[in-house]
Amino acid sequence: MAAPKPKQLIRPLVHSLHAYVPGEQPKIRGLIKLNTNENPYPPSPKVLAATRAAVDGRLRLYPNPTAQALRERLAQLHGCGPENIIIGNGSDELLALAVRTFTEPAATARATIGRASGSTVQYFHPSYSLYPVLADIHGATTHAVPLRPDFTLPTVPELKRGKQWDFRAALTLVTTPNAPSGRGYSTAELDALCAAMRGVVVLDEAYVDFAAENALALALKHPHVLISRTFSKAYSLCFQRVGYFVGHPELIAALDKVRDSYNVNGLGQAAALATLGDLPYYRRNFRRIIGTRERLRRELTGLGFEVLPSQTNFLLTKPPGPPAKEWLQRLRDRKILVRWFSASEVNAFLRITIGSDAEADALLKAVQAILHRRR
Ligand SMILES: *Cc1c(COP(=O)(O)O)cnc(C)c1O
Protein backbone atom coordinates (compact mmCIF):
# COMPACT_ATOMS: atom_id res chain seq x y z
CA MET A 1 0.00 0.00 0.00
CA ALA A 2 1.27 3.46 -0.87
CA ALA A 3 2.25 5.70 2.04
CA PRO A 4 -0.32 8.41 2.76
CA LYS A 5 0.38 11.86 1.39
CA PRO A 6 1.12 14.27 4.27
CA LYS A 7 -1.39 16.75 2.86
CA GLN A 8 -4.22 14.22 3.23
CA LEU A 9 -3.40 13.79 6.90
CA ILE A 10 -4.12 17.41 7.77
CA ARG A 11 -7.61 18.71 8.63
CA PRO A 12 -9.11 20.84 5.81
CA LEU A 13 -9.64 23.65 8.35
CA VAL A 14 -5.93 23.69 9.14
CA HIS A 15 -5.06 23.70 5.44
CA SER A 16 -7.03 26.89 4.98
CA LEU A 17 -5.49 28.74 7.97
CA HIS A 18 -3.34 31.83 7.63
CA ALA A 19 -0.78 31.87 10.43
CA TYR A 20 -0.35 35.01 12.55
CA VAL A 21 2.46 37.22 11.25
CA PRO A 22 4.58 38.42 14.17
CA GLY A 23 6.78 41.50 13.89
CA GLU A 24 10.26 40.73 12.60
CA GLN A 25 13.08 39.86 15.01
CA PRO A 26 16.04 40.41 12.67
CA LYS A 27 19.62 40.07 13.86
CA ILE A 28 21.15 43.11 12.20
CA ARG A 29 24.01 44.83 14.02
CA GLY A 30 23.17 48.30 15.24
CA LEU A 31 19.50 47.96 14.31
CA ILE A 32 17.11 50.11 16.34
CA LYS A 33 14.11 47.90 16.88
CA LEU A 34 10.89 49.89 17.24
CA ASN A 35 8.49 47.34 15.68
CA THR A 36 7.14 44.97 18.35
CA ASN A 37 6.45 47.17 21.39
CA GLU A 38 9.15 45.60 23.53
CA ASN A 39 10.35 47.63 26.51
CA PRO A 40 13.68 49.42 25.90
CA TYR A 41 14.70 48.94 29.54
CA PRO A 42 15.91 45.60 30.93
CA PRO A 43 14.16 43.69 33.74
CA SER A 44 15.07 44.86 37.24
CA PRO A 45 18.43 43.54 38.57
CA LYS A 46 16.40 41.69 41.24
CA VAL A 47 14.47 39.85 38.53
CA LEU A 48 17.65 38.87 36.72
CA ALA A 49 19.15 37.64 40.01
CA ALA A 50 16.02 35.66 40.95
CA THR A 51 15.85 34.07 37.50
CA ARG A 52 19.55 33.11 37.60
CA ALA A 53 19.15 31.72 41.10
CA ALA A 54 16.35 29.45 39.86
CA VAL A 55 18.69 27.82 37.32
CA ASP A 56 19.97 24.77 39.19
CA GLY A 57 19.18 21.05 39.65
CA ARG A 58 15.47 21.95 39.97
CA LEU A 59 15.26 22.28 36.18
CA ARG A 60 14.72 18.50 36.27
CA LEU A 61 11.40 18.93 38.13
CA TYR A 62 8.01 20.06 36.85
CA PRO A 63 7.09 23.60 37.88
CA ASN A 64 4.10 24.40 40.10
CA PRO A 65 1.16 23.40 37.87
CA THR A 66 -1.09 26.33 38.84
CA ALA A 67 1.61 28.98 39.42
CA GLN A 68 0.21 29.15 42.95
CA ALA A 69 2.70 31.63 44.47
CA LEU A 70 2.34 34.00 41.54
CA ARG A 71 -1.47 33.84 41.67
CA GLU A 72 -1.44 34.58 45.40
CA ARG A 73 0.84 37.58 44.93
CA LEU A 74 -1.28 38.93 42.04
CA ALA A 75 -4.44 38.43 44.11
CA GLN A 76 -2.93 40.63 46.84
CA LEU A 77 -2.00 43.25 44.27
CA HIS A 78 -5.47 43.35 42.72
CA GLY A 79 -7.55 42.92 45.87
CA CYS A 80 -9.12 39.60 44.88
CA GLY A 81 -8.53 35.88 45.55
CA PRO A 82 -6.21 33.42 43.76
CA GLU A 83 -9.39 31.74 42.44
CA ASN A 84 -9.97 34.91 40.39
CA ILE A 85 -6.68 34.44 38.52
CA ILE A 86 -5.26 32.11 35.86
CA ILE A 87 -1.70 32.36 34.55
CA GLY A 88 -0.84 31.67 30.93
CA ASN A 89 2.20 31.08 28.76
CA GLY A 90 1.88 34.71 27.68
CA SER A 91 -1.56 36.28 27.48
CA ASP A 92 -1.74 34.98 23.90
CA GLU A 93 -2.20 31.47 25.31
CA LEU A 94 -5.08 32.66 27.50
CA LEU A 95 -6.77 34.40 24.56
CA ALA A 96 -6.62 31.08 22.68
CA LEU A 97 -8.01 29.27 25.75
CA ALA A 98 -10.86 31.79 25.94
CA VAL A 99 -11.82 31.02 22.34
CA ARG A 100 -11.77 27.28 23.06
CA THR A 101 -13.61 27.59 26.39
CA PHE A 102 -16.39 30.02 25.49
CA THR A 103 -17.17 29.50 21.80
CA GLU A 104 -18.39 26.53 19.81
CA PRO A 105 -16.87 25.75 16.41
CA ALA A 106 -19.36 27.12 13.86
CA ALA A 107 -20.38 23.63 12.63
CA THR A 108 -21.19 22.43 16.18
CA ALA A 109 -23.04 25.66 16.98
CA ARG A 110 -25.33 25.24 13.97
CA ALA A 111 -26.06 21.63 14.87
CA THR A 112 -26.54 21.92 18.62
CA ILE A 113 -27.34 25.47 19.71
CA GLY A 114 -29.25 26.70 16.70
CA ARG A 115 -27.98 30.23 17.04
CA ALA A 116 -24.90 31.67 15.41
CA SER A 117 -23.83 33.84 18.36
CA GLY A 118 -22.59 30.74 20.23
CA SER A 119 -19.69 30.49 17.79
CA THR A 120 -19.01 34.20 17.41
CA VAL A 121 -15.68 35.78 18.31
CA GLN A 122 -16.30 39.52 18.03
CA TYR A 123 -13.76 42.34 18.08
CA PHE A 124 -13.35 45.89 16.86
CA HIS A 125 -11.34 46.65 13.76
CA PRO A 126 -8.56 47.61 13.80
CA SER A 127 -7.38 45.90 16.97
CA TYR A 128 -5.02 43.03 17.85
CA SER A 129 -4.61 41.02 14.64
CA LEU A 130 -4.18 37.75 16.55
CA TYR A 131 -7.92 37.54 17.43
CA PRO A 132 -9.22 36.36 14.03
CA VAL A 133 -6.33 33.89 13.78
CA LEU A 134 -7.31 32.28 17.10
CA ALA A 135 -10.98 32.14 16.08
CA ASP A 136 -10.13 30.56 12.72
CA ILE A 137 -7.95 27.88 14.34
CA HIS A 138 -10.95 26.85 16.46
CA GLY A 139 -13.42 27.00 13.56
CA ALA A 140 -15.33 29.78 15.33
CA THR A 141 -17.00 32.61 13.44
CA THR A 142 -15.08 35.89 13.27
CA HIS A 143 -17.04 39.11 13.54
CA ALA A 144 -15.10 42.37 13.10
CA VAL A 145 -16.94 45.65 13.71
CA PRO A 146 -15.31 48.94 12.73
CA LEU A 147 -14.22 51.49 15.29
CA ARG A 148 -15.07 55.11 14.51
CA PRO A 149 -12.86 56.59 11.74
CA ASP A 150 -10.66 58.27 14.39
CA PHE A 151 -10.35 54.86 16.16
CA THR A 152 -12.44 55.92 19.17
CA LEU A 153 -14.99 53.51 20.62
CA PRO A 154 -18.60 53.67 19.38
CA THR A 155 -21.14 54.15 22.20
CA VAL A 156 -23.69 51.44 23.00
CA PRO A 157 -26.55 53.43 21.35
CA GLU A 158 -24.34 53.85 18.24
CA LEU A 159 -23.61 50.11 18.19
CA LYS A 160 -27.35 49.39 18.49
CA ARG A 161 -28.17 51.80 15.67
CA GLY A 162 -25.39 50.38 13.50
CA LYS A 163 -26.97 46.90 13.78
CA GLN A 164 -23.62 45.23 13.14
CA TRP A 165 -22.53 44.66 16.73
CA ASP A 166 -23.68 41.34 18.23
CA PHE A 167 -24.63 41.88 21.87
CA ARG A 168 -25.02 38.08 22.24
CA ALA A 169 -21.62 37.12 20.79
CA ALA A 170 -20.18 34.21 22.79
CA LEU A 171 -16.85 36.04 23.10
CA THR A 172 -15.95 39.70 22.57
CA LEU A 173 -12.28 40.76 22.65
CA VAL A 174 -11.52 44.44 23.27
CA THR A 175 -7.93 45.73 23.13
CA THR A 176 -7.78 48.56 25.67
CA PRO A 177 -5.81 50.76 25.29
CA ASN A 178 -6.10 49.79 21.66
CA ALA A 179 -3.40 48.52 19.32
CA PRO A 180 -2.35 49.59 16.79
CA SER A 181 -4.08 52.95 17.32
CA GLY A 182 -2.74 53.61 20.83
CA ARG A 183 -6.11 55.09 21.84
CA GLY A 184 -7.23 54.67 25.44
CA TYR A 185 -10.85 53.99 26.34
CA SER A 186 -12.34 55.25 29.60
CA THR A 187 -13.48 52.79 32.25
CA ALA A 188 -16.94 54.41 32.08
CA GLU A 189 -17.38 53.64 28.37
CA LEU A 190 -16.03 50.10 28.80
CA ASP A 191 -18.39 49.58 31.74
CA ALA A 192 -21.37 50.64 29.62
CA LEU A 193 -20.29 48.30 26.81
CA CYS A 194 -19.76 45.35 29.19
CA ALA A 195 -23.13 45.93 30.88
CA ALA A 196 -24.87 45.65 27.49
CA MET A 197 -23.21 42.33 26.58
CA ARG A 198 -24.66 38.84 27.10
CA GLY A 199 -21.54 36.78 26.27
CA VAL A 200 -18.01 36.78 27.72
CA VAL A 201 -16.01 40.00 27.28
CA VAL A 202 -12.20 40.00 27.52
CA LEU A 203 -10.64 43.43 28.05
CA ASP A 204 -7.10 42.94 26.76
CA GLU A 205 -5.01 45.37 28.81
CA ALA A 206 -1.58 44.47 27.41
CA TYR A 207 -0.56 48.16 27.39
CA VAL A 208 -2.52 49.46 30.38
CA ASP A 209 0.51 50.41 32.46
CA PHE A 210 1.16 53.26 30.03
CA ALA A 211 -2.43 54.53 30.30
CA ALA A 212 -4.24 56.97 32.55
CA GLU A 213 -6.88 54.43 33.70
CA ASN A 214 -7.35 50.69 33.95
CA ALA A 215 -10.57 48.67 33.97
CA LEU A 216 -9.57 45.90 36.38
CA ALA A 217 -12.53 46.66 38.64
CA LEU A 218 -14.90 45.60 35.83
CA ALA A 219 -13.63 42.00 36.04
CA LEU A 220 -14.59 41.92 39.71
CA LYS A 221 -17.91 43.71 39.13
CA HIS A 222 -19.33 41.83 36.09
CA PRO A 223 -19.39 38.00 36.16
CA HIS A 224 -18.93 37.83 32.37
CA VAL A 225 -15.89 40.15 32.11
CA LEU A 226 -12.25 39.02 32.11
CA ILE A 227 -9.22 41.31 32.24
CA SER A 228 -6.12 40.17 30.34
CA ARG A 229 -2.70 41.38 31.47
CA THR A 230 0.85 40.47 30.48
CA PHE A 231 4.36 40.76 31.89
CA SER A 232 5.70 41.11 28.34
CA LYS A 233 5.48 44.77 27.37
CA ALA A 234 5.44 46.90 30.51
CA TYR A 235 7.50 44.47 32.62
CA SER A 236 10.27 43.76 30.08
CA LEU A 237 9.59 40.02 30.12
CA CYS A 238 8.53 39.06 26.57
CA PHE A 239 11.17 36.31 26.53
CA GLN A 240 9.65 34.53 29.52
CA ARG A 241 6.02 34.31 28.27
CA VAL A 242 3.85 35.11 31.30
CA GLY A 243 0.36 36.63 31.20
CA TYR A 244 -2.80 36.33 33.25
CA PHE A 245 -6.58 36.77 33.34
CA VAL A 246 -8.59 38.16 36.25
CA GLY A 247 -12.29 37.35 36.53
CA HIS A 248 -15.15 35.38 38.03
CA PRO A 249 -14.01 32.10 39.67
CA GLU A 250 -16.37 30.01 37.50
CA LEU A 251 -14.96 31.41 34.26
CA ILE A 252 -11.42 31.02 35.61
CA ALA A 253 -12.13 27.40 36.65
CA ALA A 254 -13.49 26.65 33.17
CA LEU A 255 -10.34 28.05 31.52
CA ASP A 256 -8.28 26.06 34.00
CA LYS A 257 -9.83 22.79 32.76
CA VAL A 258 -8.81 23.54 29.18
CA ARG A 259 -5.20 24.60 29.75
CA ASP A 260 -2.19 22.27 29.69
CA SER A 261 -1.24 21.05 33.15
CA TYR A 262 2.21 22.71 33.15
CA ASN A 263 1.49 25.63 30.86
CA VAL A 264 3.75 28.19 32.56
CA ASN A 265 7.44 27.33 32.75
CA GLY A 266 9.21 27.55 36.09
CA LEU A 267 11.71 30.28 35.18
CA GLY A 268 8.84 32.41 33.93
CA GLN A 269 7.00 31.96 37.24
CA ALA A 270 10.15 32.91 39.17
CA ALA A 271 10.78 35.98 37.02
CA ALA A 272 7.18 37.20 37.25
CA LEU A 273 7.12 36.74 41.02
CA ALA A 274 10.36 38.71 41.40
CA THR A 275 8.93 41.41 39.13
CA LEU A 276 6.05 41.92 41.56
CA GLY A 277 8.65 42.35 44.31
CA ASP A 278 10.19 45.38 42.58
CA LEU A 279 7.26 47.36 41.15
CA PRO A 280 8.79 50.81 41.90
CA TYR A 281 11.59 50.01 39.40
CA TYR A 282 8.99 49.36 36.69
CA ARG A 283 6.86 52.39 37.59
CA ARG A 284 9.93 54.59 37.05
CA ASN A 285 10.33 53.04 33.60
CA PHE A 286 6.65 53.66 32.77
CA ARG A 287 7.18 57.35 33.57
CA ARG A 288 10.32 57.49 31.42
CA ILE A 289 8.59 55.81 28.47
CA ILE A 290 5.56 58.10 28.77
CA GLY A 291 7.95 61.11 28.87
CA THR A 292 9.75 59.91 25.73
CA ARG A 293 6.39 59.21 24.07
CA GLU A 294 5.10 62.72 24.64
CA ARG A 295 8.36 64.30 23.46
CA LEU A 296 8.38 62.15 20.31
CA ARG A 297 4.74 63.06 19.69
CA ARG A 298 5.53 66.78 19.87
CA GLU A 299 8.64 66.55 17.73
CA LEU A 300 7.10 64.34 15.03
CA THR A 301 4.09 66.67 14.91
CA GLY A 302 6.52 69.55 14.40
CA LEU A 303 8.04 67.66 11.46
CA GLY A 304 4.65 67.35 9.73
CA PHE A 305 3.56 63.94 11.03
CA GLU A 306 -0.03 63.43 12.09
CA VAL A 307 0.27 61.64 15.45
CA LEU A 308 -2.63 60.04 17.28
CA PRO A 309 -2.82 60.51 21.05
CA SER A 310 -1.38 57.41 22.73
CA GLN A 311 -2.01 55.67 26.05
CA THR A 312 0.51 52.93 25.16
CA ASN A 313 4.23 52.46 24.53
CA PHE A 314 3.86 53.17 20.82
CA LEU A 315 2.61 55.90 18.50
CA LEU A 316 0.44 55.49 15.42
CA THR A 317 1.47 58.19 13.02
CA LYS A 318 0.74 59.27 9.46
CA PRO A 319 4.00 60.46 7.87
CA PRO A 320 4.11 63.39 5.44
CA GLY A 321 5.09 62.93 1.79
CA PRO A 322 5.75 59.41 0.51
CA PRO A 323 3.38 56.51 1.39
CA ALA A 324 3.86 54.95 4.84
CA LYS A 325 5.12 51.71 3.28
CA GLU A 326 7.95 53.64 1.63
CA TRP A 327 8.82 55.32 4.93
CA LEU A 328 9.11 51.83 6.42
CA GLN A 329 11.79 50.98 3.85
CA ARG A 330 13.60 54.33 4.07
CA LEU A 331 13.81 54.05 7.85
CA ARG A 332 14.98 50.45 7.50
CA ASP A 333 17.75 51.65 5.14
CA ARG A 334 18.85 53.76 8.10
CA LYS A 335 18.69 50.76 10.45
CA ILE A 336 15.47 51.77 12.15
CA LEU A 337 12.72 49.17 12.15
CA VAL A 338 9.10 50.28 12.69
CA ARG A 339 5.81 48.49 11.91
CA TRP A 340 3.49 48.94 8.96
CA PHE A 341 0.14 47.14 8.58
CA SER A 342 -1.48 46.43 5.21
CA ALA A 343 -5.10 46.71 6.47
CA SER A 344 -6.74 49.60 4.60
CA GLU A 345 -7.81 51.50 7.75
CA VAL A 346 -4.19 51.79 8.92
CA ASN A 347 -1.99 51.41 5.85
CA ALA A 348 -1.32 55.16 5.70
CA PHE A 349 0.27 54.93 9.17
CA LEU A 350 3.45 53.70 10.82
CA ARG A 351 3.40 52.23 14.31
CA ILE A 352 6.48 53.29 16.22
CA THR A 353 7.41 51.64 19.53
CA ILE A 354 8.69 54.04 22.18
CA GLY A 355 12.34 53.17 22.78
CA SER A 356 14.94 54.88 24.94
CA ASP A 357 15.60 58.63 24.60
CA ALA A 358 18.70 57.88 22.53
CA GLU A 359 16.62 55.71 20.18
CA ALA A 360 14.02 58.47 19.89
CA ASP A 361 16.81 60.91 18.96
CA ALA A 362 18.14 58.50 16.32
CA LEU A 363 14.64 58.14 14.88
CA LEU A 364 14.14 61.91 14.71
CA LYS A 365 17.51 62.34 13.05
CA ALA A 366 16.65 59.72 10.43
CA VAL A 367 13.25 61.31 9.83
CA GLN A 368 14.83 64.73 9.30
CA ALA A 369 17.38 63.25 6.89
CA ILE A 370 14.63 61.52 4.90
CA LEU A 371 12.56 64.71 4.80
CA HIS A 372 15.57 66.61 3.43
CA ARG A 373 16.22 63.80 0.94
CA ARG A 374 19.78 63.44 2.11
CA ARG A 375 19.77 59.76 1.13
C1 LIG B 1 1.60 41.81 22.91
C2 LIG B 1 0.13 41.66 23.06
C3 LIG B 1 -0.42 40.54 23.69
C4 LIG B 1 0.37 39.30 24.00
O1 LIG B 1 1.20 39.36 24.99
P1 LIG B 1 1.96 38.06 25.51
O2 LIG B 1 1.62 38.06 26.95
O3 LIG B 1 3.39 38.32 25.22
O4 LIG B 1 1.43 36.84 24.83
C5 LIG B 1 -1.78 40.49 23.89
N1 LIG B 1 -2.57 41.48 23.47
C6 LIG B 1 -2.10 42.56 22.84
C7 LIG B 1 -3.03 43.62 22.40
C8 LIG B 1 -0.73 42.68 22.61
O5 LIG B 1 -0.26 43.72 21.94
Ligand as a Chemical Component Dictionary entry (heavy atoms), coordinates in Angstrom:
data_LIG
# 
_chem_comp.id                   LIG 
_chem_comp.type                 NON-POLYMER 
_chem_comp.pdbx_formal_charge   0 
_chem_comp.three_letter_code    LIG 
# 
loop_
_chem_comp_atom.comp_id 
_chem_comp_atom.atom_id 
_chem_comp_atom.alt_atom_id 
_chem_comp_atom.type_symbol 
_chem_comp_atom.charge 
_chem_comp_atom.model_Cartn_x 
_chem_comp_atom.model_Cartn_y 
_chem_comp_atom.model_Cartn_z 
_chem_comp_atom.pdbx_ordinal 
LIG C1 C1 C 0 1.602  41.815 22.912 1  
LIG C2 C2 C 0 0.133  41.662 23.064 2  
LIG C3 C3 C 0 -0.420 40.543 23.690 3  
LIG C4 C4 C 0 0.374  39.300 23.998 4  
LIG O1 O1 O 0 1.200  39.360 24.994 5  
LIG P1 P1 P 0 1.961  38.057 25.507 6  
LIG O2 O2 O 0 1.625  38.061 26.953 7  
LIG O3 O3 O 0 3.388  38.316 25.215 8  
LIG O4 O4 O 0 1.426  36.844 24.826 9  
LIG C5 C5 C 0 -1.777 40.488 23.892 10 
LIG N1 N1 N 0 -2.570 41.482 23.468 11 
LIG C6 C6 C 0 -2.099 42.556 22.839 12 
LIG C7 C7 C 0 -3.029 43.619 22.396 13 
LIG C8 C8 C 0 -0.725 42.677 22.607 14 
LIG O5 O5 O 0 -0.257 43.721 21.943 15 
# 
loop_
_chem_comp_bond.comp_id 
_chem_comp_bond.atom_id_1 
_chem_comp_bond.atom_id_2 
_chem_comp_bond.value_order 
_chem_comp_bond.pdbx_ordinal 
LIG C1 C2 SING 1  
LIG C2 C3 SING 2  
LIG C2 C8 DOUB 3  
LIG C3 C4 SING 4  
LIG C3 C5 DOUB 5  
LIG C4 O1 SING 6  
LIG O1 P1 SING 7  
LIG P1 O2 DOUB 8  
LIG P1 O3 SING 9  
LIG P1 O4 SING 10 
LIG C5 N1 SING 11 
LIG N1 C6 DOUB 12 
LIG C6 C7 SING 13 
LIG C6 C8 SING 14 
LIG C8 O5 SING 15 
# 
